[in-house]
Amino acid sequence: MVAASPPAVSSFALERPTLRRRRREPPVVRAVTPLFYYGLENRLAGYVCDQSVSPLLEIARPLLLVGPSGVGKTALALHLAQRIGIDSVWDSLTEANEPSTRNTDDSRSDEFSTGGRSSTSGVTSKVLSTRVLYQPAVDFAREFASSIDSKDMPRMRKKLDEACVWVIDDLHLIADKTPAQEELAARLEARDAAGRITIVTCRRLPSEIRGLRPPLVSRTLPGLTVELRPPEGETRKAILRELMLAHLPDADPDTWALLDGGLQSCVTVRELEAGVKQVAMWCRMNESSVCPEAFQSVAGENGEVETVSIKSITSAVARQLGVKSSEMRSGSRRQNIVRARSLAMWLARKLTDSSLTNIGDAFGGRDHSTVLHAIRKMEASFDGDADLRRAADQISERLAG
C-alpha cells in the first residue's frame, strides 16, 4: 500500500501569548497573516509545530529558528512559546489542585483555548503572562548593562532562569556586545540544566555571525535548529490570495497571479504584504480597480523587483559609519572617508550588476583600476577588522530587507 503524499500547502492558526511590555517599549511585531502557510520549503517548521510539547522539552534546549527577516521567525517563536506555556501551566495547576480532573488533550485544549468561563481560565491567563518572557536580544543586553550598574544581577538572573519559556529575538544584533553574550551563554546553560525551553531567533546560524563568542555559539547549536525560508510555489500563491482578500477584497480573485508573476523567486512574506499594500494604495490614489498598471508600481518594467542602487548603498554606508554621502563622492583622503568609500564600492560590486567603471563614476569619476584596488583592500581588511565585517553584514541585510 502506497503512503499518501503530504499536501502541497498546509497551514495552522498562529497562537500568541499575552506579553507584558513596558510603555516605552515598541510592540512586538505582529504576524502578517493569522495562519502560517508552509510547503516543502518549510516542512520541518510545520512538523515541529504539529508535534506535542513533550518531544520539544527533550531535544529543543534551545530551539533555534534561523532565516532572513520577514519569513516568520518571531511569529513561530511566540506560537511555540504559547503552546509550551499552556502545557506547563496545565501541569502546574493539575498537580497542585486536582490531578484527577485531567482527562484528555481535547478537554485541556477546550479549557484553555476557548473563551469559556471555566474556573481555571483566569488563573491560566495570569500565570501565562509571567511564564512566557519575550525579549529582543538588544533589550537583554541593555537590561544586563543596567543590572550591573544598579548591582541588581540576582533579580535579573532569577527572572530569566525561572521563566517557563524565554524567547530571545534577533540574536545577531548583539554580535558587538561581548559581556552580554557571556551572560546569555550562562543563562542558557542554567535553563538547560533546569529543563526549561529557550527559543532563539537569528538571521543566520550563530556560527556564521562574526562577533558572536564561542561560548554563546556552543550553547545555541546543540538543541534543535529549524531553518525558515521564503515561501515558494503554491505556498506563495496561498499567501497572496489571503493578502489580496484582506487588502483588496473587491479585486478579481485571479488577479493575485499578476503580482505573483512579477516578483522574484525569493520574496519573504513581509515583502509580499508590502507589495499587495502598494497595489492597494495605487488603486486608491488613482481611483482605479486592480489592473496591470497597478502591479507595475511594485514590479519593474521587466517584471522584476527593483534592485539595490548604488545611491541607496552610499546612503546606508554613510548612516552606518557616520559620514556624509557627499564626502564619499569627493576627493577627500581622510581615513574615515576612504574607509567608507571603499566599503560602499565593495558593496556596490557585491549587490549590483554595475561595472567597475559605473561604480567609479558614482564615486566622483574614479577609474576602474582605483575601484578594483579599493575592493581588494576592503576584502583584505575584513580578516583583521571584525567591526568592519559586521558593519558590511548589517548594511547588506538592511538593504536586502
C-alpha positions in Angstrom: 0.0 0.0 0.0 1.5 3.3 -1.1 1.6 6.0 1.6 -0.3 9.2 0.8 1.9 12.1 -0.1 1.7 15.3 2.1 -0.5 18.1 0.8 1.3 20.8 -1.3 0.4 23.5 1.2 -0.6 23.1 4.8 -1.4 25.7 7.4 -2.2 26.2 11.1 -3.5 29.0 13.2 -0.8 31.1 14.9 -1.3 31.4 18.6 0.3 34.2 20.7 0.8 34.7 24.4 -0.1 37.9 26.2 3.2 39.7 26.8 3.9 42.3 29.4 5.7 45.2 27.7 6.7 48.5 29.2 5.0 51.6 27.9 8.2 52.9 26.2 9.0 49.6 24.6 7.8 49.1 21.0 5.1 46.5 20.4 6.1 43.0 19.3 6.0 42.6 15.5 2.7 41.1 14.5 2.2 38.2 12.1 1.4 39.1 8.5 -1.5 36.5 8.4 -3.4 34.7 11.1 -2.3 31.4 9.6 1.2 30.1 8.9 1.3 28.5 5.5 4.1 26.1 4.6 5.1 23.7 1.8 8.1 21.6 1.3 10.4 24.6 1.8 9.4 24.9 5.5 8.2 21.3 6.1 10.4 20.9 9.2 8.9 24.1 10.8 5.4 22.8 10.2 6.3 19.4 11.6 7.7 20.8 14.8 4.7 23.0 15.4 2.4 20.0 14.8 4.0 17.8 17.4 3.2 17.6 21.1 5.2 19.6 23.5 6.9 16.7 25.2 9.4 15.8 22.5 10.4 19.5 22.3 11.2 19.5 26.0 13.6 16.7 25.4 15.6 17.9 22.4 14.9 21.6 21.8 17.1 23.2 24.5 17.4 25.6 23.0 15.2 25.8 19.9 16.9 27.9 17.3 14.9 29.5 14.4 17.1 30.7 11.6 16.2 32.6 8.5 16.1 36.1 6.8 14.0 38.9 8.0 10.3 38.6 7.2 9.9 34.8 7.0 8.0 34.4 10.3 10.7 33.6 12.9 9.1 35.8 15.6 5.6 34.6 14.9 6.6 30.9 15.1 8.7 31.5 18.3 5.7 33.1 20.0 3.3 30.4 18.8 5.5 27.7 20.2 6.0 29.7 23.4 2.2 29.9 23.9 1.8 26.1 23.3 4.6 25.2 25.7 3.4 27.7 28.3 -0.2 26.4 28.2 1.1 22.8 28.6 3.3 23.8 31.5 0.5 25.8 33.2 -1.8 22.8 33.0 0.8 20.6 34.6 1.3 23.1 37.4 -2.4 23.6 38.1 -3.4 19.9 38.0 -0.5 18.8 40.2 -1.3 21.5 42.7 -5.1 21.0 42.8 -7.0 18.0 41.3 -4.9 15.8 39.1 -7.9 13.5 38.5 -9.7 16.2 36.5 -7.1 15.9 33.7 -8.7 13.7 31.1 -7.6 14.2 27.5 -5.7 16.6 25.4 -9.0 17.7 23.8 -10.5 18.7 27.2 -7.4 20.6 28.0 -7.5 22.4 24.7 -11.1 23.5 25.3 -10.3 24.6 28.8 -7.5 27.0 27.8 -8.0 27.9 24.1 -11.7 28.8 24.1 -13.4 31.8 25.6 -15.4 29.7 28.1 -15.8 30.9 31.6 -14.1 28.0 33.3 -12.8 28.2 36.8 -9.2 28.0 35.7 -9.2 30.2 32.6 -8.5 33.4 34.5 -5.7 31.8 36.5 -4.2 30.5 33.3 -4.1 33.9 31.7 -2.3 35.4 34.8 0.2 32.6 35.0 1.0 32.6 31.3 1.7 36.3 31.3 4.5 35.7 33.8 5.8 32.3 32.4 6.3 33.4 28.7 9.1 36.0 28.5 9.8 37.7 25.2 12.9 39.7 24.8 14.8 41.1 21.8 18.5 40.4 22.2 19.3 44.1 22.3 16.9 44.6 25.2 18.6 41.8 27.1 21.9 43.5 26.5 20.5 46.8 27.8 19.0 45.1 30.9 22.2 43.3 31.6 24.2 46.6 31.5 21.6 48.3 33.7 21.6 45.5 36.2 25.4 45.7 36.5 25.2 49.4 37.1 22.5 49.1 39.7 24.0 45.9 41.3 20.8 44.1 40.6 22.1 41.0 38.8 20.5 38.4 41.2 17.0 39.7 40.4 17.5 39.7 36.7 19.0 36.2 36.7 16.2 34.9 38.8 13.6 36.3 36.4 15.4 34.8 33.4 16.1 31.4 34.9 12.6 30.9 36.2 10.6 31.9 33.1 8.8 28.8 31.7 9.6 29.9 28.1 12.1 32.6 27.2 12.1 33.9 23.6 15.3 35.7 22.6 14.7 37.6 19.3 17.4 38.6 16.7 20.5 37.2 18.4 22.7 38.6 15.6 22.2 42.1 16.8 24.4 41.7 19.9 27.4 40.5 18.0 29.3 43.5 19.3 28.4 43.1 23.0 30.8 40.5 24.4 29.9 40.8 28.1 26.2 40.4 27.4 27.0 37.4 25.2 28.8 35.7 28.1 25.9 36.3 30.5 23.5 35.0 27.9 25.5 31.8 27.4 25.5 31.3 31.2 21.7 31.8 31.4 21.2 29.3 28.5 23.3 26.7 30.3 21.4 27.2 33.6 18.0 26.9 31.8 19.1 23.8 30.0 20.2 22.2 33.3 16.8 23.1 34.8 14.9 21.6 31.8 13.5 24.9 30.6 12.8 25.8 27.0 14.5 28.8 25.4 13.6 29.9 21.8 16.3 31.9 19.9 15.8 33.6 16.5 18.7 34.6 14.3 19.2 35.6 10.7 21.9 33.1 10.2 23.5 30.2 12.1 25.3 31.7 15.1 28.5 30.1 14.0 28.3 32.2 10.8 27.8 35.5 12.6 31.1 37.4 13.1 31.5 38.7 16.6 29.4 36.0 18.4 31.7 34.4 21.0 32.3 30.7 21.0 30.7 30.1 24.4 27.4 31.5 23.2 27.6 29.7 19.8 28.2 26.4 21.6 25.1 27.0 23.8 22.8 27.8 20.9 23.6 25.0 18.4 23.3 21.7 20.4 19.5 21.8 20.6 17.0 21.8 17.7 17.7 24.1 14.7 14.9 24.9 12.3 15.6 26.9 9.1 12.8 29.1 7.7 12.8 30.0 4.0 10.7 32.4 1.9 7.5 30.8 0.6 7.7 29.1 -2.8 5.2 27.9 -5.4 1.8 27.0 -4.2 2.6 28.3 -0.7 3.3 31.8 -2.0 0.1 31.7 -4.1 -1.9 30.8 -1.0 -0.4 33.7 1.0 -1.0 36.1 -1.9 -4.7 35.1 -2.1 -5.2 35.8 1.6 -3.4 39.1 1.4 -5.5 40.1 -1.6 -8.7 39.3 0.3 -7.5 41.3 3.3 -6.4 44.4 1.4 -8.2 44.3 -2.0 -11.5 42.5 -1.2 -13.2 43.8 -4.4 -10.5 42.6 -6.7 -10.9 39.7 -9.1 -9.9 36.5 -7.2 -7.4 35.7 -10.0 -5.5 39.0 -10.0 -3.0 37.7 -7.5 -1.4 35.8 -10.4 -0.4 39.1 -12.0 1.5 40.1 -8.9 2.9 36.6 -8.4 4.3 36.6 -11.9 6.0 39.9 -11.5 8.0 39.1 -8.3 11.4 37.4 -8.0 11.6 33.9 -6.6 12.9 34.6 -3.1 10.4 37.0 -1.7 9.6 37.0 2.0 6.1 37.1 3.5 6.5 40.7 4.6 7.7 41.7 1.1 4.5 40.0 -0.3 2.4 42.0 2.1 4.3 45.2 1.2 3.6 44.5 -2.5 -0.1 44.0 -2.0 -0.4 47.1 0.1 1.4 49.2 -2.5 -1.0 47.9 -5.2 -4.0 48.8 -2.9 -2.5 52.3 -2.4 -2.0 52.8 -6.1 -5.6 51.8 -6.8 -7.0 54.2 -4.1 -4.7 57.1 -5.3 -5.8 56.7 -8.9 -9.4 55.7 -8.1 -8.9 52.6 -10.2 -9.7 48.9 -10.0 -6.8 46.4 -9.9 -5.1 46.5 -13.3 -1.7 45.7 -14.8 -0.6 49.3 -14.3 -1.2 48.9 -10.5 1.2 45.9 -10.4 3.9 47.9 -12.3 4.1 50.1 -9.2 5.6 47.1 -7.5 7.4 45.4 -10.3 9.9 46.9 -12.7 9.4 47.2 -16.5 11.0 43.8 -17.0 8.8 42.1 -14.4 11.4 42.0 -11.7 11.6 43.8 -8.4 13.8 46.8 -8.5 17.4 46.0 -7.4 19.5 47.8 -4.9 21.0 51.0 -6.3 24.5 52.5 -5.7 22.8 55.6 -4.3 21.0 53.5 -1.6 24.2 51.7 -0.8 26.0 55.0 -0.4 23.3 56.4 1.9 23.3 53.2 4.0 27.1 53.2 4.4 27.1 56.9 5.3 24.5 56.4 8.1 26.3 53.3 9.4 29.7 54.9 9.6 28.7 58.5 10.4 29.9 60.3 7.3 28.2 62.3 4.6 27.4 60.8 1.2 28.8 63.9 -0.5 32.2 63.4 1.2 32.3 59.8 -0.1 31.9 61.2 -3.7 34.5 63.9 -3.1 38.3 63.7 -3.4 38.8 63.6 0.4 41.7 61.3 1.6 40.7 61.3 5.3 41.0 57.8 6.6 37.3 57.5 7.7 36.1 58.8 4.3 38.4 56.4 2.4 37.2 53.6 4.6 33.5 54.4 4.0 34.0 54.9 0.2 35.9 51.6 -0.2 33.2 49.8 1.8 30.5 51.3 -0.4 32.4 50.3 -3.6 32.7 46.7 -2.3 29.0 46.5 -1.5 28.1 48.0 -4.9 30.2 45.3 -6.6 28.5 42.6 -4.5 24.9 43.8 -4.5 24.5 45.3 -8.0 25.4 44.4 -11.6 27.2 47.6 -12.1 30.6 47.5 -13.8 33.8 48.9 -12.2 33.6 51.9 -14.5 30.0 52.7 -13.4 30.9 52.3 -9.8 33.8 54.7 -10.2 31.6 57.2 -11.9 29.2 57.1 -8.9 32.1 58.0 -6.6 33.5 61.1 -8.2 34.6 59.7 -11.5 37.3 57.3 -10.3 38.7 54.9 -12.9 38.1 51.2 -12.8 41.6 50.3 -11.5 41.1 52.6 -8.5 37.8 50.9 -7.7 39.3 47.4 -8.1 42.2 48.4 -5.7 39.7 49.7 -3.1 37.6 46.5 -3.3 40.6 44.2 -2.9 41.9 46.3 0.0 38.5 46.1 1.7 38.3 42.3 1.4 41.8 42.1 2.9 40.7 44.4 5.8 37.8 42.1 6.7 40.0 39.4 8.1 41.6 41.7 10.7 38.7 44.0 11.4 35.6 42.3 12.9 33.8 45.6 13.3 34.1 46.5 9.7 33.0 43.0 8.6 30.0 43.3 11.0 29.1 46.7 9.5 29.2 45.2 6.0 26.9 42.4 7.0 24.4 44.7 8.7 24.3 47.0 5.7 23.8 44.1 3.3 21.0 42.6 5.4 19.3 46.0 5.8 19.4 46.6 2.0 18.2 43.1 1.3 15.3 43.6 3.7 
